[in-house]
Amino acid sequence: MSTPWRLWRGALLLAMAALGALYAAVALRFFAFPYGDLGWAIDHVVWNAWQLARGEAVYTDPALGDAGAFMYTPGFTLLVWPLVALFGPQLWTARLVNLLGAALLVTLVTRETARRVRDRRLLLFAPGLVFLLGAANFSSLIVVHPEVWAVAFALLALGAARRVIEGRAAALPAVLWTCAAVATKQTMLVHVLAIVVALAAARRTRAAAAYLLGVALLLGAGALLGQWLTGGWFLRYALLGAHHAMQWPELPRVAEFVARQFLPYLIVVAAGIAAGGWSGAAAGGEPRRTTLSDLLRDPWLVAFALSLPLQPIVMLKRGNMPNHLLGVSLLLVPLVLQAVVALLPALRARPGVAKALAALVLLWTAFRLVDDSPPLWRNLAQHESRLAVMRRLETLVREADGPVWVPMGISLAYRNGAPVVAPALILAEFLPVMPEVIEPILARLDRAEFQTILLPNRGSFFSLLPDSEFEPRFRAHYRPVEVVGGETLMGTITPVTVLERKD
């Protein structure tokens, strides 16, 4: 490699490493943060794990009062549960499990890349691309969410399926890893179809049938067990996402976001396929044209092709976030680098084109660095002010003269000795299918039962729960006494309006 190319490669890796270091800095800085500042799921995961540790019912009738069950399948909660049972409802327990899952994901992606590329110098780009694609998946590697471990299990299932295609005995691991993925997040079901397609394309028909039967039986048994243990409420929670209203007018905006994040990489993959990157030549055999069969026998590629159009549709659900793109972005990394390997011979023969593309790659990386860094820096810069906000809110909860309602950020309640009452996110999930779910909390407000209410960002609160039902009750029985965090950005939480019961 000539000196200019060494410098180019060094600059590219340095930019990726800088972004990775920034992610690491944010993750470490907020590791012991006493509230789920980075994301909303952490409060509910830790609460449900703490309920399990104390032998309390988790999946209960939300119309009867204070249901707090996470609206995803419980795999991630079960992973966090042992630590919570040992150390109590500390949020760092979920962060630790999430970071372990993130490390596993980077390892799996790098290992898959090593299987696909002969030039080991490209391996360093695999973790770099993971971070470069971070904005596409809402920085899910450092935001506690079931997506991380769900995707990790799914990638392990895809690896087992590839071993079946190669003639090795891995059907049972494929079934087990798939079921673990679905038991952690429901949308991982898409990988079942991907694996069946890949096995069928490789003429492993019996293996495909056995795999599909095994997954159906194991997931069915798990669903029946969940229904039995929860008195029939498990599937009601697990299927709540199917009742979301789809915001189809948002499709152009979502499509633009996905295209802006992924289009350059998709062009590279398409060019690599055209150059024979998925043919025998890629494996060291005789060069030939890539066929549809070559593509369909690659479970990783099939999973990407199925997930890419599906996940933006999932993002159209009300209140959704781009964390659903984590799996898509990680599936893309080895595919891009495999495509690069296929394109290198042609680029070596056209040095002018190679230099122009190298400049474009540097520009794109610089653009992503400039675009992705400010939000991460803001998290670091606002750490102390956010900590001050949370300390003030914790003081309000601990020193309240009577009952307190914390609609969002429920860790503020259970970490400070207050009961978890009517979490707004749970109510909002059930509202489309059980409108009566808000009646118990409305009755409490009518009775002015709470002494103090920490009303979160009012715009976000009323986008979850109907303004027409809550606002008149607040006005009738409560008065605002303080606004906390008005100048500190904490997503849907701040500013917090502190309401006190009228005398």
N, C-alpha and C positions, 0 to 999 in steps of 0.2 A: 504494500500500500504506500503510495507516494505521500510526501509531507502535506500537500494541500488536503488530501482526503483524510489524513490522520487528524488534521486540525478541524475539518468539517465534522468528523465523527466525534471528536472531543467536545466541540461546541454543542452538538446535539445532545450528547449524554449529560453534559454539564447542566443544560437547561432543564432536562428531565429530572436530574438529580435535585436541582434547586426546588422544583415543584414538589417532588417527593419529600424533601426535607421540610418544606412548609406544611405539608399534610401531617408529618410526624410531629412537628412543633405544636400544631393545634391539638392533635390527639393527646399529647403528653400534658399540655397546659390545662386542658379541661378534664383530665382523667379523674381528678378528685373533686370536680365541681359538684356542689351539693344539690344540683338541680339539672334536669335534662335539657340544658340550653341548646345543644346541638341535636335537634330533632324532637319529636313528640312521643315516640314509641317507648322510650326508656322508662318513663314513669309507670306505664301499664305493665311492662314486662316484669319489672322488679316487684310491683304490687302483687301480681298474680303468683309469682314465685314465692313471695312471703305468705300469701294465703295458703299455698300448697304446703309450705313448711309447717304451718300451724294447723293443718288438717281442715281448713275451711273450704266450703263450697266456692268454686270459682264461676262456673257457668250456672247462673240463676235467672229467674224470670225478672227481666228489667222493669216490668210494670209494677213489681212489688216493692221497688225501692232502689237500693244502691248497688246495682250490678256494675262490675268493673272489669269483666273479662276482656282480654285482648281479642280483637276481631279476626285474628289470624289463627291458623292451626298452631298447636302449642309446642312445637318442636324447640323453638328458641327459648321459650320460657322454661322448658324442662332442662335445657343446657345450663341455664342460669341458676336454677333451683338449688343445686348442691352448695354453691357459694353463698347464696342468700340464707340457706339454712344454717350455715356456719357463722356468717358475719352479720346477719340481719339485713334489713332493706336498704343497703348502701348502694348507691347508683354506680359506683366504680365496679361492682361485680358484673353488671351487664356490659360495661365498657370493656372490661378485660376479656370477656367471652367474645365480644364483637371483634376486638383487635386480634385475637387468636384466629378467628375466622378469616379476617382480612389477610393475615400472614399466610394462612393456608391457601387462600385464593391466589395470591401472588406466586406461591410455590407451584400450584397446579398449572397456572398459565405458563410459567417459565418452563416447567417440565414438558408441557405439551408443545411448546415452541421448540425445545431441544429435540423432540421426536420428529419435527417437521423440517427443520433446517439443518443443512450440513455445515454451514459456516458458523462456527461457534462465536464469532465476533458479534453476530446478530443477537445472541442470547441476552446481552445487557440491555437491549432495547425493549425486551418484553416487560420487565417491571416499569421501565420508563413510560411505555405506552399506557400501562394501567393508570398511572397518575395523570398522563396527558389527557386521558379520556374521563377524568374525574368529574368535570363539570357536567358531562352528559348524564351522569348517574347521581347527581346531587350529593357528591362527595360521600357516597354510602359506605365507603371503607372506614370512615371515622364517625359516622352518624349511626347510633345504635338502632338497628332495625333487623327483622328476621331475614331480610333479603340476602345478607352476607352469607349466613350459614346455609340458607336454602339453595343459593347458587353454588356454593361449595359442594354440597351433596349432589346437585345436578351434574356438575362437572365430573365428579367421581363416577356417577352413573354412566356418563358418556364415555369415559375411559374404559369402564368395564365392558360396555357394548362394543367398543373397538376391539377389545381382546377376544370377544366372541366371534367377531367378523374374521379375525386372524386365526380362528380355529382353536382358541384356548378355552378352558372351562371357566367362564366368568358370568354365566347367566344369573346365578343366585346373587352375587354382589351387585349386578346391575339392577335386579329387583329391589334389593335392600336399600341401596343408595337412592334409587328413585323414590321409594316410599318415604325415606327420611326427608328428601327434598320437599315432597308434597305435604308431609306432616309438619313442615316448617313454614311453608307458604303455598297457598293453593295454586297460584299461577304457574308453579313448576310442572303442572300437568302437561304443559306443552312439550316437555322433553320426553314424555311417554310416546307421543306420536313421532317425534324425531328418531327415537331409537328403533321403533317398529319399522319406519321407512328405511332406515339404514340397514337393518338386518334383512329385510325383505329384498332390498336391492342387491345385497351380497348373497342372495339365495340361501339365507339361513332361515328358511320358512318355519321350520320346527322350533328353532330358538326364538323366533319372533312370537310365535303362538304361545310358547311356554312362558316367555317374558311377560306378555300381555296378561295371560291368565294369572301368573304369580302376583303381578302388581294389583290386578283387580281383586284377587282374594285377600291379599294383605291389607290393602286400603279399605276394603269392605269390612274386614274383621275389626280394623281399628275404628272405623266409623260406628259400628255396632257397639263396640266396647265403650266408646265415648258417649254414645246415647244412653247406654245402661248406667254408666257412672254418674251422669249428670241429669238423670230424669228426663231425657229427651231434648235437652237444650243445646248440646254440643253442636249439632249440625245447624241449628238456628243461627248460632254465632258464626260458624265457619262459612256459611253461605250468604252472609249479610252483603258481601260485595256484589252479589248478583242482582241486588235490588237498587243499586246506585242509579241515579238519573245520569244519563250520558249527555254531556254538553257538546253536541255535534257542531254547533257554530264555532267552537274552539278548534275544530280539526285543522283549519289552515295554519293557525298559530303553532299548534303542536307539531304539525308536519314540517313547518319551517324550522322549528327548534331542532328536530331530529335530523333534518337535512344539513343544517349548519354544523351539527356536531359530527356527523358520520360521513357525509358525502365524499370528502377527499379520500378517506380510507376505503370506501366502497369502490371508488374508481380504481384504486390500486389492486384490490382483490379481483375485480372484473378483468383488469389487464393481465393479472397473473394467471387467471383461469384461461384466458385466450392464449397465453404464452405456453400453456401446457403444464401449469403448476400443479394440477391434480391428476396428471397422467403418469404412465410408467416412467417417464423421464425424470419426474420429481423424486422418484425413489431410486434413481440410479440406473433405470432400465433404458430401453430404446426410446428415443423421442417419438412421440405420437400426439395426435390431437386429443384434448380432454373431451371425454364423452359425458353424457348425462349420467350414465352408470357410475363413472368415476366420482362424480359429485355426490350422488345419492348414497354411495357407500361410506361417505365421511360423516359420521354422526355429529361431529362438532359443527361442520358446515351446514348440515340439514337443520340442526337446532338453531343456528343463527338465522337461516333463511325463514324459518317459521316464527321465530321470536320477534324479528325486526318489525314486521307489519302489525303484530299483535300488541306489543307493549305500548306503542303510541295510542292505540284504541283504549287500552286500560287507563292511560293517563287522562282520558276524557271524563273519567268519573269525577263527580263533584268533590272538591277538596283534595285532589290527588297531587302527587309530586313526582319528579322524574327519577326517583330512586328505582323505579321498575326497569330502568335501562341498565342497571348494573350487569345483569347477565349478558345482555346484548353486547355491551362494551368489552367485557372480558372474553367472550367468545370471539370477538373480532381480532384481538391482539395476535394470536398465532396465525390466523388466516392472513393478516396483512404481511407478517414476516415471511410466511411461506410464499406469498405472491411476490415479495421482493426477491427472494431466491430465484424464482422463475424468470424474473425480468432482468436480472443482472447480466446474463450473457449478451442480450440485445443492447443493453446500456453500455457495456464495455466496447461494443462495436461502434457506438455512436457517442463519442466523448462530449460533443457539443450538447446533445440532448441530455446526457447524464449531468452535466454541469448546471444546465437550466433547471432540471428537476431538483437537483441538490439545493439550489438557491430557494426554490419554492418550498421545499421541506423545511429549511431553516426559517423562512418567513412565517410559515404556518405554525411552527413550534414557538416562535417568538410571539405571535399573535395569541396563541393559547396561553402562554405564560403571562402575558400582559392582561389577558381577559380573566384568567382564573385566579390570579394571585390576590387582587384587592379584597374579594370576600373573605379569603383566609386571613389576610392581614387584619381586616376589621375585627374578626373574632379575637385575634391576639390582642389588638389594641383596646378592645372593650372588656377584656377579662375582668379587670378590677372594678369597673363601673357596674358590670353585670353582677359581680359578687356582692357589691354594696346593695344593689336592688334586692337580691335574694335574701340578704341578711335582714333588710328592713321588712320584707314580706314575712320571713320566718318569725321575726319579733311580733308582728301583728297577729300571727296565728297563735303563737305561744301565750301572748298576754291578753288575748280576747276574753272579755267578761262572760261570754256565753258561746253558744254553738257557732261554728264557722263553716261557710260553704266556699270551697275552692273549686270552681267549675273546670278549670284547666290547670295543668301542672300539678297533678294530684300528689306528687311527692312532697309538696309543701305541707300537705295535710298529714300524711302518715309518718313523715320524718319528724313531725313536731307534735305528735300526740293527739292530733285531731282525727275524727273518723273520715273516711273517704265517702263523700256524699255526691251522688248524681253526677258522675263525670260527663262533661258536655260532649266529648267525643263519642262515648258509648251511646248517649241519648240520640245524637245525630245519626249514628249508624242505624239504629232501630226505627227512627222516626218514619221512614218511608213505608215500612211494613207494619209498624205498631204505633200509630199516632198517639195512642193512649199512654205511651211510655213516659211522656213528660208530665202526666197528671199528678203523680206523687210529689214531684218537686214544686209544681205550681200550687198544690195544696199547702205545702210548707211555707211558700212565700205568702200565700193568702193569710196564713196564721202568724206571719212575721216571726217564724220560728228561729231564724238565725239572728244572732247579734251582729255578726260581721260577714260581709260578702266581699271577696276579692274578685271583682269583675274584670276579666282580661280585656285586652284590646277589643273595644266594643264593636268595631266593624267586623272583626273575625268571629267574635262570639255570636253575633246575630246572623252571620252567614251560615252558622251551624244550626242554631236554634231560632225559632220564629220570634222576631222582634215584637210582633203584635201580642204575643202571649206573655212575654217577660217584662217588657218595658213598662207597661201600666202598673204592674205589681211592684217593680222597683220604685217607681215614683210615689206610689201610695204608701209604702211602708218603710222606705229607706231614704237616707240622705247621703250625698257624697261628702266625705270629710278629707280626702287626700288622694292625690294622684302620684303613683310611684312608677319610676322608670320612663317618664315621658320623653327623655332624651337618650334613652338606652335601647337600642334595637335588639329585641329578643323574639323575633318572629310574631306568632299569634298571641303572645302573652302580654307584652307591654304595648302601650301604657296600661297599668293596672289601676282601676278606679276602686278605691276602698269605700264601701258603703256601710253605714252604721244604721241600726234600727232606730226609727224615730221614737222619742219618748211619748 
